[in-house]
Amino acid sequence: MTKIIAITGGSGAGKTTVARALARKLGAGAVVIAEDDYYCCSSTIPNFDAATYNFDAPEAKEHALLGDHLALAKSGEAFDKPVYDLVTHRRRADVERIVHADTVIVEGIHLLAAPELRALYDLSVYMHSDEALRLGRRMIRDAESRGRTPRSVMAQFFTTVRPMHERHIEPQRALADMVIVCPYDAGPDHADQSAAQILDRLA
């Protein structure tokens, strides 16, 4: 049966980097799925306004579909994963076919928020990073890959990201099987070291 590992934590906590490092260590039998691909398509949201929409609330994700897909993965069946465009806020017309994998690593900020999702995981990991570090990483990411201005990133962070982190994301720490802390002075090997800790827990 396919193992499912969930890696959650705040925006900018290092989830994606650690998930990819873990997949590299596990080899060809591992696949990484981003919870971000399960954002509700903006075309289905009445009066959608990217500047004011709360992307950091659990309701912004289609968790029922994610749960269905993870259940299929756990039983060894293939599924078509949506692909979400973070610039246009829409799902693309194409999908990604996920075939049988020995391990599915799913990473995202709300993975432990729903009991029905938590029941599917063989191991759950919470990545902790201080707010200043997460904000700095988010500023760089959004400016470089999403065409955002620093002012808009800051406004969104303090309007929705921080309050949603306190309400929905930080409480997941107590629900995780293990917690990994990313310090300010984390070196380039931190992701590989974190992946090694996860493998030790799986052993």
ChimeraX commands (.cxc) that place a marker at each C-alpha (Angstrom):
marker #1 position 0.00,0.00,0.00 radius 0.5
marker #1 position 1.23,3.47,-0.83 radius 0.5
marker #1 position 2.51,5.52,2.09 radius 0.5
marker #1 position 1.35,9.12,2.36 radius 0.5
marker #1 position 3.48,11.72,4.12 radius 0.5
marker #1 position 2.06,15.17,4.85 radius 0.5
marker #1 position 4.39,18.14,5.31 radius 0.5
marker #1 position 2.62,21.25,6.61 radius 0.5
marker #1 position 3.48,24.57,8.25 radius 0.5
marker #1 position 3.29,28.26,7.52 radius 0.5
marker #1 position 3.81,29.96,4.19 radius 0.5
marker #1 position 7.57,30.19,3.66 radius 0.5
marker #1 position 8.41,27.57,6.29 radius 0.5
marker #1 position 10.33,25.38,3.84 radius 0.5
marker #1 position 7.72,22.71,3.12 radius 0.5
marker #1 position 8.31,22.45,-0.63 radius 0.5
marker #1 position 12.09,22.33,-0.30 radius 0.5
marker #1 position 11.96,19.58,2.31 radius 0.5
marker #1 position 9.34,17.62,0.35 radius 0.5
marker #1 position 11.56,17.65,-2.73 radius 0.5
marker #1 position 14.62,16.67,-0.71 radius 0.5
marker #1 position 12.68,13.75,0.79 radius 0.5
marker #1 position 11.52,12.65,-2.66 radius 0.5
marker #1 position 15.13,12.67,-3.89 radius 0.5
marker #1 position 16.19,10.46,-0.99 radius 0.5
marker #1 position 13.31,8.04,-1.57 radius 0.5
marker #1 position 14.07,7.77,-5.29 radius 0.5
marker #1 position 11.89,7.02,-8.29 radius 0.5
marker #1 position 9.08,5.54,-6.20 radius 0.5
marker #1 position 8.18,8.90,-4.62 radius 0.5
marker #1 position 5.99,11.70,-5.95 radius 0.5
marker #1 position 5.34,15.18,-4.52 radius 0.5
marker #1 position 1.86,16.75,-4.62 radius 0.5
marker #1 position 1.26,20.41,-3.78 radius 0.5
marker #1 position -1.89,21.31,-1.86 radius 0.5
marker #1 position -1.78,24.61,-3.80 radius 0.5
marker #1 position -2.99,22.76,-6.89 radius 0.5
marker #1 position -6.27,22.20,-5.07 radius 0.5
marker #1 position -7.09,25.90,-4.73 radius 0.5
marker #1 position -10.64,26.57,-5.86 radius 0.5
marker #1 position -10.57,27.98,-9.39 radius 0.5
marker #1 position -11.29,31.71,-9.36 radius 0.5
marker #1 position -13.77,31.18,-12.21 radius 0.5
marker #1 position -16.07,29.43,-9.72 radius 0.5
marker #1 position -15.89,32.20,-7.08 radius 0.5
marker #1 position -18.51,34.97,-7.39 radius 0.5
marker #1 position -17.05,38.47,-7.57 radius 0.5
marker #1 position -13.52,37.14,-7.21 radius 0.5
marker #1 position -10.92,39.82,-6.44 radius 0.5
marker #1 position -7.35,38.59,-6.02 radius 0.5
marker #1 position -6.44,41.66,-3.97 radius 0.5
marker #1 position -8.99,40.92,-1.26 radius 0.5
marker #1 position -9.61,37.16,-1.51 radius 0.5
marker #1 position -8.45,35.15,1.51 radius 0.5
marker #1 position -6.15,32.51,0.03 radius 0.5
marker #1 position -4.99,31.46,3.50 radius 0.5
marker #1 position -8.30,30.13,4.83 radius 0.5
marker #1 position -8.86,26.35,4.56 radius 0.5
marker #1 position -12.05,27.04,2.58 radius 0.5
marker #1 position -9.90,28.35,-0.28 radius 0.5
marker #1 position -8.90,24.75,-1.04 radius 0.5
marker #1 position -10.99,21.91,-2.44 radius 0.5
marker #1 position -10.06,19.47,0.29 radius 0.5
marker #1 position -12.79,16.98,-0.62 radius 0.5
marker #1 position -11.13,16.44,-4.01 radius 0.5
marker #1 position -7.69,16.21,-2.42 radius 0.5
marker #1 position -9.02,13.60,0.00 radius 0.5
marker #1 position -10.52,11.57,-2.84 radius 0.5
marker #1 position -7.24,11.66,-4.72 radius 0.5
marker #1 position -5.13,10.69,-1.70 radius 0.5
marker #1 position -7.50,7.79,-1.00 radius 0.5
marker #1 position -6.99,6.62,-4.59 radius 0.5
marker #1 position -3.23,6.98,-4.21 radius 0.5
marker #1 position -3.27,4.99,-0.96 radius 0.5
marker #1 position -5.03,2.11,-2.69 radius 0.5
marker #1 position -2.55,2.18,-5.57 radius 0.5
marker #1 position -4.87,3.72,-8.14 radius 0.5
marker #1 position -4.02,6.52,-10.58 radius 0.5
marker #1 position -5.76,9.91,-10.67 radius 0.5
marker #1 position -5.68,13.19,-12.55 radius 0.5
marker #1 position -4.37,15.97,-10.32 radius 0.5
marker #1 position -5.47,19.53,-11.14 radius 0.5
marker #1 position -2.79,22.10,-12.00 radius 0.5
marker #1 position -3.39,25.56,-10.55 radius 0.5
marker #1 position -1.86,28.72,-12.01 radius 0.5
marker #1 position -0.80,30.91,-9.08 radius 0.5
marker #1 position -0.56,33.98,-11.32 radius 0.5
marker #1 position -4.01,33.81,-12.95 radius 0.5
marker #1 position -5.64,32.05,-9.93 radius 0.5
marker #1 position -7.27,29.53,-12.24 radius 0.5
marker #1 position -6.92,25.82,-12.82 radius 0.5
marker #1 position -5.28,25.06,-16.12 radius 0.5
marker #1 position -7.05,23.01,-18.76 radius 0.5
marker #1 position -4.40,20.28,-18.54 radius 0.5
marker #1 position -4.02,17.89,-15.60 radius 0.5
marker #1 position -1.13,15.86,-14.20 radius 0.5
marker #1 position -1.60,12.11,-14.28 radius 0.5
marker #1 position -0.39,10.57,-11.01 radius 0.5
marker #1 position 0.22,6.86,-11.34 radius 0.5
marker #1 position 1.11,4.35,-8.65 radius 0.5
marker #1 position 3.87,5.47,-6.31 radius 0.5
marker #1 position 5.47,3.81,-3.30 radius 0.5
marker #1 position 5.29,7.10,-1.40 radius 0.5
marker #1 position 3.18,10.22,-1.97 radius 0.5
marker #1 position 4.49,13.35,-0.27 radius 0.5
marker #1 position 1.84,16.06,-0.04 radius 0.5
marker #1 position 2.89,19.54,1.07 radius 0.5
marker #1 position 0.76,22.56,1.96 radius 0.5
marker #1 position -0.41,24.87,4.72 radius 0.5
marker #1 position -3.75,23.26,5.64 radius 0.5
marker #1 position -3.05,19.54,5.50 radius 0.5
marker #1 position -3.91,18.80,9.14 radius 0.5
marker #1 position -6.86,21.16,9.35 radius 0.5
marker #1 position -9.42,18.55,8.26 radius 0.5
marker #1 position -9.86,15.27,10.21 radius 0.5
marker #1 position -10.75,13.40,7.03 radius 0.5
marker #1 position -7.37,14.31,5.56 radius 0.5
marker #1 position -5.43,13.51,8.73 radius 0.5
marker #1 position -6.83,9.97,8.67 radius 0.5
marker #1 position -5.08,9.30,5.35 radius 0.5
marker #1 position -1.51,10.05,6.41 radius 0.5
marker #1 position 1.06,7.53,7.51 radius 0.5
marker #1 position 3.20,10.36,8.88 radius 0.5
marker #1 position 2.58,14.09,9.34 radius 0.5
marker #1 position 5.32,16.70,9.72 radius 0.5
marker #1 position 5.00,20.32,10.84 radius 0.5
marker #1 position 7.69,22.71,9.62 radius 0.5
marker #1 position 8.26,25.61,12.00 radius 0.5
marker #1 position 9.99,28.84,11.03 radius 0.5
marker #1 position 9.82,32.22,12.76 radius 0.5
marker #1 position 7.53,34.80,11.19 radius 0.5
marker #1 position 10.34,37.11,10.05 radius 0.5
marker #1 position 12.01,34.29,8.15 radius 0.5
marker #1 position 8.74,33.21,6.55 radius 0.5
marker #1 position 7.89,36.76,5.51 radius 0.5
marker #1 position 11.33,37.29,3.97 radius 0.5
marker #1 position 11.08,34.10,1.95 radius 0.5
marker #1 position 7.57,35.01,0.82 radius 0.5
marker #1 position 8.69,38.48,-0.28 radius 0.5
marker #1 position 11.42,37.00,-2.47 radius 0.5
marker #1 position 9.22,34.23,-3.89 radius 0.5
marker #1 position 6.21,36.40,-4.73 radius 0.5
marker #1 position 8.29,39.16,-6.29 radius 0.5
marker #1 position 10.42,36.81,-8.40 radius 0.5
marker #1 position 7.91,34.20,-9.53 radius 0.5
marker #1 position 4.48,35.81,-9.19 radius 0.5
marker #1 position 5.08,39.38,-10.30 radius 0.5
marker #1 position 3.98,40.87,-6.97 radius 0.5
marker #1 position 5.14,44.18,-5.53 radius 0.5
marker #1 position 6.70,44.26,-2.05 radius 0.5
marker #1 position 3.88,46.54,-0.89 radius 0.5
marker #1 position 1.18,44.08,-1.98 radius 0.5
marker #1 position 3.02,41.16,-0.38 radius 0.5
marker #1 position 3.28,43.03,2.93 radius 0.5
marker #1 position -0.37,44.10,2.83 radius 0.5
marker #1 position -1.56,40.55,2.20 radius 0.5
marker #1 position 0.72,39.12,4.87 radius 0.5
marker #1 position -0.59,41.30,7.66 radius 0.5
marker #1 position -4.21,41.32,6.47 radius 0.5
marker #1 position -4.77,37.60,5.94 radius 0.5
marker #1 position -1.59,35.50,6.14 radius 0.5
marker #1 position -0.69,36.28,9.75 radius 0.5
marker #1 position -4.22,36.00,11.22 radius 0.5
marker #1 position -4.90,32.79,9.27 radius 0.5
marker #1 position -1.57,31.38,10.42 radius 0.5
marker #1 position -2.51,32.02,14.03 radius 0.5
marker #1 position -6.05,30.66,13.61 radius 0.5
marker #1 position -5.59,27.67,11.31 radius 0.5
marker #1 position -1.93,26.79,10.73 radius 0.5
marker #1 position -0.08,27.08,14.04 radius 0.5
marker #1 position -2.67,24.84,15.81 radius 0.5
marker #1 position -1.72,22.04,13.41 radius 0.5
marker #1 position 1.64,21.80,15.15 radius 0.5
marker #1 position 0.00,19.96,18.05 radius 0.5
marker #1 position -1.58,17.49,15.61 radius 0.5
marker #1 position 1.61,16.55,13.74 radius 0.5
marker #1 position 3.56,13.37,14.38 radius 0.5
marker #1 position 6.82,15.32,14.34 radius 0.5
marker #1 position 7.98,18.95,14.28 radius 0.5
marker #1 position 11.04,20.22,12.43 radius 0.5
marker #1 position 12.39,23.66,13.26 radius 0.5
marker #1 position 14.13,25.77,10.63 radius 0.5
marker #1 position 16.47,28.27,12.38 radius 0.5
marker #1 position 17.50,31.64,10.97 radius 0.5
marker #1 position 21.00,30.35,10.27 radius 0.5
marker #1 position 19.90,27.15,8.53 radius 0.5
marker #1 position 22.49,26.21,5.94 radius 0.5
marker #1 position 21.97,24.76,2.46 radius 0.5
marker #1 position 22.00,21.23,3.91 radius 0.5
marker #1 position 19.02,21.85,6.21 radius 0.5
marker #1 position 16.47,20.38,3.78 radius 0.5
marker #1 position 18.48,17.18,3.38 radius 0.5
marker #1 position 18.96,16.96,7.14 radius 0.5
marker #1 position 15.23,17.43,7.66 radius 0.5
marker #1 position 14.47,14.75,5.07 radius 0.5
marker #1 position 16.84,12.40,6.88 radius 0.5
marker #1 position 14.93,13.00,10.14 radius 0.5
marker #1 position 11.68,12.11,8.40 radius 0.5
marker #1 position 13.19,8.91,7.00 radius 0.5
marker #1 position 14.42,7.96,10.46 radius 0.5
marker #1 position 10.88,8.38,11.77 radius 0.5
marker #1 position 9.51,6.19,9.00 radius 0.5
marker #1 position 12.03,3.42,9.65 radius 0.5
marker link #1:1,2 radius 0.2
marker link #1:2,3 radius 0.2
marker link #1:3,4 radius 0.2
marker link #1:4,5 radius 0.2
marker link #1:5,6 radius 0.2
marker link #1:6,7 radius 0.2
marker link #1:7,8 radius 0.2
marker link #1:8,9 radius 0.2
marker link #1:9,10 radius 0.2
marker link #1:10,11 radius 0.2
marker link #1:11,12 radius 0.2
marker link #1:12,13 radius 0.2
marker link #1:13,14 radius 0.2
marker link #1:14,15 radius 0.2
marker link #1:15,16 radius 0.2
marker link #1:16,17 radius 0.2
marker link #1:17,18 radius 0.2
marker link #1:18,19 radius 0.2
marker link #1:19,20 radius 0.2
marker link #1:20,21 radius 0.2
marker link #1:21,22 radius 0.2
marker link #1:22,23 radius 0.2
marker link #1:23,24 radius 0.2
marker link #1:24,25 radius 0.2
marker link #1:25,26 radius 0.2
marker link #1:26,27 radius 0.2
marker link #1:27,28 radius 0.2
marker link #1:28,29 radius 0.2
marker link #1:29,30 radius 0.2
marker link #1:30,31 radius 0.2
marker link #1:31,32 radius 0.2
marker link #1:32,33 radius 0.2
marker link #1:33,34 radius 0.2
marker link #1:34,35 radius 0.2
marker link #1:35,36 radius 0.2
marker link #1:36,37 radius 0.2
marker link #1:37,38 radius 0.2
marker link #1:38,39 radius 0.2
marker link #1:39,40 radius 0.2
marker link #1:40,41 radius 0.2
marker link #1:41,42 radius 0.2
marker link #1:42,43 radius 0.2
marker link #1:43,44 radius 0.2
marker link #1:44,45 radius 0.2
marker link #1:45,46 radius 0.2
marker link #1:46,47 radius 0.2
marker link #1:47,48 radius 0.2
marker link #1:48,49 radius 0.2
marker link #1:49,50 radius 0.2
marker link #1:50,51 radius 0.2
marker link #1:51,52 radius 0.2
marker link #1:52,53 radius 0.2
marker link #1:53,54 radius 0.2
marker link #1:54,55 radius 0.2
marker link #1:55,56 radius 0.2
marker link #1:56,57 radius 0.2
marker link #1:57,58 radius 0.2
marker link #1:58,59 radius 0.2
marker link #1:59,60 radius 0.2
marker link #1:60,61 radius 0.2
marker link #1:61,62 radius 0.2
marker link #1:62,63 radius 0.2
marker link #1:63,64 radius 0.2
marker link #1:64,65 radius 0.2
marker link #1:65,66 radius 0.2
marker link #1:66,67 radius 0.2
marker link #1:67,68 radius 0.2
marker link #1:68,69 radius 0.2
marker link #1:69,70 radius 0.2
marker link #1:70,71 radius 0.2
marker link #1:71,72 radius 0.2
marker link #1:72,73 radius 0.2
marker link #1:73,74 radius 0.2
marker link #1:74,75 radius 0.2
marker link #1:75,76 radius 0.2
marker link #1:76,77 radius 0.2
marker link #1:77,78 radius 0.2
marker link #1:78,79 radius 0.2
marker link #1:79,80 radius 0.2
marker link #1:80,81 radius 0.2
marker link #1:81,82 radius 0.2
marker link #1:82,83 radius 0.2
marker link #1:83,84 radius 0.2
marker link #1:84,85 radius 0.2
marker link #1:85,86 radius 0.2
marker link #1:86,87 radius 0.2
marker link #1:87,88 radius 0.2
marker link #1:88,89 radius 0.2
marker link #1:89,90 radius 0.2
marker link #1:90,91 radius 0.2
marker link #1:91,92 radius 0.2
marker link #1:92,93 radius 0.2
marker link #1:93,94 radius 0.2
marker link #1:94,95 radius 0.2
marker link #1:95,96 radius 0.2
marker link #1:96,97 radius 0.2
marker link #1:97,98 radius 0.2
marker link #1:98,99 radius 0.2
marker link #1:99,100 radius 0.2
marker link #1:100,101 radius 0.2
marker link #1:101,102 radius 0.2
marker link #1:102,103 radius 0.2
marker link #1:103,104 radius 0.2
marker link #1:104,105 radius 0.2
marker link #1:105,106 radius 0.2
marker link #1:106,107 radius 0.2
marker link #1:107,108 radius 0.2
marker link #1:108,109 radius 0.2
marker link #1:109,110 radius 0.2
marker link #1:110,111 radius 0.2
marker link #1:111,112 radius 0.2
marker link #1:112,113 radius 0.2
marker link #1:113,114 radius 0.2
marker link #1:114,115 radius 0.2
marker link #1:115,116 radius 0.2
marker link #1:116,117 radius 0.2
marker link #1:117,118 radius 0.2
marker link #1:118,119 radius 0.2
marker link #1:119,120 radius 0.2
marker link #1:120,121 radius 0.2
marker link #1:121,122 radius 0.2
marker link #1:122,123 radius 0.2
marker link #1:123,124 radius 0.2
marker link #1:124,125 radius 0.2
marker link #1:125,126 radius 0.2
marker link #1:126,127 radius 0.2
marker link #1:127,128 radius 0.2
marker link #1:128,129 radius 0.2
marker link #1:129,130 radius 0.2
marker link #1:130,131 radius 0.2
marker link #1:131,132 radius 0.2
marker link #1:132,133 radius 0.2
marker link #1:133,134 radius 0.2
marker link #1:134,135 radius 0.2
marker link #1:135,136 radius 0.2
marker link #1:136,137 radius 0.2
marker link #1:137,138 radius 0.2
marker link #1:138,139 radius 0.2
marker link #1:139,140 radius 0.2
marker link #1:140,141 radius 0.2
marker link #1:141,142 radius 0.2
marker link #1:142,143 radius 0.2
marker link #1:143,144 radius 0.2
marker link #1:144,145 radius 0.2
marker link #1:145,146 radius 0.2
marker link #1:146,147 radius 0.2
marker link #1:147,148 radius 0.2
marker link #1:148,149 radius 0.2
marker link #1:149,150 radius 0.2
marker link #1:150,151 radius 0.2
marker link #1:151,152 radius 0.2
marker link #1:152,153 radius 0.2
marker link #1:153,154 radius 0.2
marker link #1:154,155 radius 0.2
marker link #1:155,156 radius 0.2
marker link #1:156,157 radius 0.2
marker link #1:157,158 radius 0.2
marker link #1:158,159 radius 0.2
marker link #1:159,160 radius 0.2
marker link #1:160,161 radius 0.2
marker link #1:161,162 radius 0.2
marker link #1:162,163 radius 0.2
marker link #1:163,164 radius 0.2
marker link #1:164,165 radius 0.2
marker link #1:165,166 radius 0.2
marker link #1:166,167 radius 0.2
marker link #1:167,168 radius 0.2
marker link #1:168,169 radius 0.2
marker link #1:169,170 radius 0.2
marker link #1:170,171 radius 0.2
marker link #1:171,172 radius 0.2
marker link #1:172,173 radius 0.2
marker link #1:173,174 radius 0.2
marker link #1:174,175 radius 0.2
marker link #1:175,176 radius 0.2
marker link #1:176,177 radius 0.2
marker link #1:177,178 radius 0.2
marker link #1:178,179 radius 0.2
marker link #1:179,180 radius 0.2
marker link #1:180,181 radius 0.2
marker link #1:181,182 radius 0.2
marker link #1:182,183 radius 0.2
marker link #1:183,184 radius 0.2
marker link #1:184,185 radius 0.2
marker link #1:185,186 radius 0.2
marker link #1:186,187 radius 0.2
marker link #1:187,188 radius 0.2
marker link #1:188,189 radius 0.2
marker link #1:189,190 radius 0.2
marker link #1:190,191 radius 0.2
marker link #1:191,192 radius 0.2
marker link #1:192,193 radius 0.2
marker link #1:193,194 radius 0.2
marker link #1:194,195 radius 0.2
marker link #1:195,196 radius 0.2
marker link #1:196,197 radius 0.2
marker link #1:197,198 radius 0.2
marker link #1:198,199 radius 0.2
marker link #1:199,200 radius 0.2
marker link #1:200,201 radius 0.2
marker link #1:201,202 radius 0.2
marker link #1:202,203 radius 0.2
view
